[in-house]
Structure formats: C-alpha cells, structure tokens
Amino acid sequence: MKKSLLLIILLSLPLAAEVEVPELKNWVTDYTQTLTPEQVNELSGLLKIHFDSTSNQVVFMMMSSLDGYPLEEYALQVAEKNKIGTKENNNGVLFLVIKKDRLLRIEVGYGLEGALPDATASYIIRKEVVPFFKEGDYYGGIKIGITSIIRAIAGEYN
C-alpha cells in the first residue's frame, strides 16, 4: 500500500519545471544580453537578407537556462509557437543557445531536413560553434553558426 501511494505521488510530479515559450518578434533574440546591439543588428541583417532571397526563415534565440526542461522539446515548442518558416514549405530553422546550461540546438523544419540534416546540424554545433564558445566568444560562435546554417541550406557547406 505504501509503495503504491509513493508511486502515485512520484508519477504526479512534473519531471521538470515548465519553461515559458516566448513569442519571438525579431530575427535575433538574446535574453542574456550577451550580444551588443550592433552585433544583434548585424546578425539580424544576415538572417533578413537570407529570408528575402530564399523565403527560408532562420531565427536565433539565446536564453540563460531551461531549469532542467528537455532541450529538444523546448526547441520544438518555440519553433511551433512562432511558426518559423512558411506553412506550405515548413522551411524554418531555429538556432537555440541556452547559455548557462551549455546547451545548443538547431531545430530544422521538415522542408529543410534534406539540406540541413541532423548530422550536419550536429557538426556545425560541435566543430564550428563550440570552439568559439569555449574561448568565451559567443558572438563569433553565433555568427559562424548562422553563416554555416545558411551555407548548408544553400548546398554550399561541406
């Protein structure tokens, strides 16, 4: 009896605290104030030019922590809530950095999975972005990440 009551109590507890899913209004959103306004403007310009020339929508977001909430689930919720990419083409990409937790994710819409498969997204994170972050250069890592994502979508990334 005691074991079943304990099991019921444990199963009713959430595994991780809910994290608010923001409504993104910009190409680049930095809730950590790591990037300067000039850096945000430069990265936003890159993303807007890419969108204007291709209709593929790449969005960047950085926040401090997910407080134990699953990264993959959160990235998908952010992408879905903000309708990143066009509905008919599902051609959106969310580049997400959780700074304090040291988590990164490139969430790719189905319409771009051929151009930016999981293996390529993982490679971009591990080999392009993380080395900059390890040196404390968040802007450099984010910029090379965005540039690499855009190049991969265009078929120009090896």
C-alpha positions as CSV (number, residue, x, y, z in Angstrom):
1,M,0.0,0.0,0.0
2,K,2.8,2.4,1.0
3,K,4.7,1.7,-2.2
4,S,1.7,2.2,-4.5
5,L,0.9,5.5,-2.8
6,L,4.5,6.7,-3.2
7,L,4.5,5.7,-6.8
8,I,1.3,7.6,-7.4
9,I,2.8,10.7,-5.8
10,L,6.0,10.4,-7.8
11,L,4.2,9.9,-11.1
12,S,2.1,13.0,-10.4
13,L,5.1,15.3,-10.0
14,P,6.3,17.0,-13.1
15,L,9.7,15.8,-14.4
16,A,10.9,19.4,-14.9
17,A,9.5,22.8,-14.3
18,E,7.6,24.3,-17.3
19,V,9.6,27.0,-19.1
20,E,7.8,29.8,-20.8
21,V,7.8,29.7,-24.6
22,P,8.3,33.3,-25.8
23,E,6.8,34.9,-28.8
24,L,9.7,36.0,-31.0
25,K,9.4,39.2,-32.8
26,N,12.9,39.6,-34.2
27,W,15.4,37.6,-36.2
28,V,17.8,37.6,-33.2
29,T,16.6,37.4,-29.6
30,D,19.1,37.5,-26.8
31,Y,17.5,37.3,-23.4
32,T,21.0,37.1,-21.7
33,Q,22.2,40.5,-23.1
34,T,25.4,38.7,-24.2
35,L,25.4,40.4,-27.6
36,T,25.8,44.1,-28.2
37,P,23.0,46.0,-30.1
38,E,25.4,46.3,-33.0
39,Q,26.0,42.5,-33.0
40,V,22.3,41.8,-32.9
41,N,21.7,44.2,-35.8
42,E,24.5,42.6,-37.9
43,L,23.2,39.0,-37.3
44,S,19.6,40.2,-37.9
45,G,20.7,41.7,-41.2
46,L,22.3,38.4,-42.3
47,L,19.1,36.5,-41.5
48,K,16.8,39.0,-43.1
49,I,18.8,39.0,-46.3
50,H,18.7,35.2,-46.4
51,F,14.9,35.2,-45.9
52,D,14.4,37.9,-48.5
53,S,16.4,36.0,-51.1
54,T,15.2,32.4,-50.3
55,S,12.0,32.5,-48.1
56,N,13.8,30.2,-45.7
57,Q,13.5,31.6,-42.2
58,V,16.3,31.2,-39.8
59,V,15.8,32.6,-36.3
60,F,18.3,32.8,-33.4
61,M,17.4,32.8,-29.7
62,M,19.6,32.8,-26.6
63,M,18.4,32.4,-23.1
64,S,20.0,31.6,-19.8
65,S,18.5,28.3,-18.5
66,L,15.8,25.7,-19.1
67,D,15.9,24.7,-15.5
68,G,16.0,21.0,-16.4
69,Y,13.4,21.2,-19.1
70,P,14.2,19.0,-22.1
71,L,16.1,21.0,-24.8
72,E,14.6,19.1,-27.8
73,E,11.0,19.6,-26.6
74,Y,11.6,23.3,-25.8
75,A,13.2,24.0,-29.2
76,L,10.2,22.3,-31.0
77,Q,7.7,24.3,-28.9
78,V,9.5,27.6,-29.7
79,A,9.6,26.8,-33.4
80,E,5.9,25.7,-33.5
81,K,4.6,28.6,-31.4
82,N,6.5,31.2,-33.6
83,K,5.6,29.4,-36.8
84,I,9.2,29.7,-38.0
85,G,9.2,29.1,-41.8
86,T,6.3,29.1,-44.2
87,K,3.3,26.8,-43.5
88,E,3.3,25.3,-47.0
89,N,7.1,24.7,-47.2
90,N,7.9,24.1,-43.5
91,N,11.3,25.8,-44.2
92,G,12.3,27.2,-40.9
93,V,15.3,26.8,-38.7
94,L,15.7,27.7,-35.0
95,F,19.2,28.1,-33.7
96,L,18.9,28.0,-30.0
97,V,21.6,28.6,-27.3
98,I,20.9,28.0,-23.6
99,K,24.0,29.8,-22.2
100,K,24.1,28.8,-18.5
101,D,23.1,25.2,-19.2
102,R,25.7,25.0,-22.1
103,L,23.0,23.6,-24.4
104,L,22.7,24.2,-28.2
105,R,20.2,23.0,-30.7
106,I,19.5,23.6,-34.4
107,E,15.8,22.7,-34.9
108,V,15.1,22.2,-38.6
109,G,11.7,22.2,-40.3
110,Y,10.8,19.2,-42.4
111,G,11.1,21.2,-45.6
112,L,14.8,21.8,-45.0
113,E,15.9,18.5,-43.5
114,G,17.3,17.4,-46.8
115,A,19.6,20.4,-47.0
116,L,20.3,20.6,-43.2
117,P,20.1,17.0,-41.8
118,D,20.7,16.3,-38.1
119,A,24.3,15.1,-38.8
120,T,25.2,18.5,-40.4
121,A,23.4,20.5,-37.7
122,S,25.4,18.5,-35.0
123,Y,28.6,19.0,-36.9
124,I,28.0,22.8,-37.1
125,I,27.4,22.9,-33.4
126,R,30.4,20.7,-32.3
127,K,33.0,21.8,-34.8
128,E,32.0,25.4,-35.7
129,V,30.2,27.0,-32.8
130,V,31.5,25.3,-29.6
131,P,35.2,26.1,-30.2
132,F,34.3,29.9,-30.2
133,F,32.1,29.4,-27.1
134,K,34.9,27.6,-25.2
135,E,37.0,30.8,-25.8
136,G,34.2,33.0,-24.5
137,D,33.5,34.4,-27.9
138,Y,29.7,34.0,-28.1
139,Y,29.3,36.4,-31.0
140,G,31.9,34.6,-33.1
141,G,30.3,31.3,-32.4
142,I,26.8,32.5,-33.1
143,K,27.9,34.2,-36.3
144,I,29.8,31.2,-37.7
145,G,26.8,29.0,-36.7
146,I,24.3,31.3,-38.6
147,T,26.7,31.5,-41.6
148,S,27.1,27.7,-41.6
149,I,23.4,27.1,-41.4
150,I,22.8,29.5,-44.3
151,R,25.5,27.8,-46.4
152,A,24.2,24.3,-45.6
153,I,20.7,25.3,-46.7
154,A,22.2,26.7,-50.0
155,G,24.1,23.5,-50.5
156,E,27.4,25.2,-50.1
157,Y,28.5,23.7,-46.8
158,N,31.0,20.8,-46.7
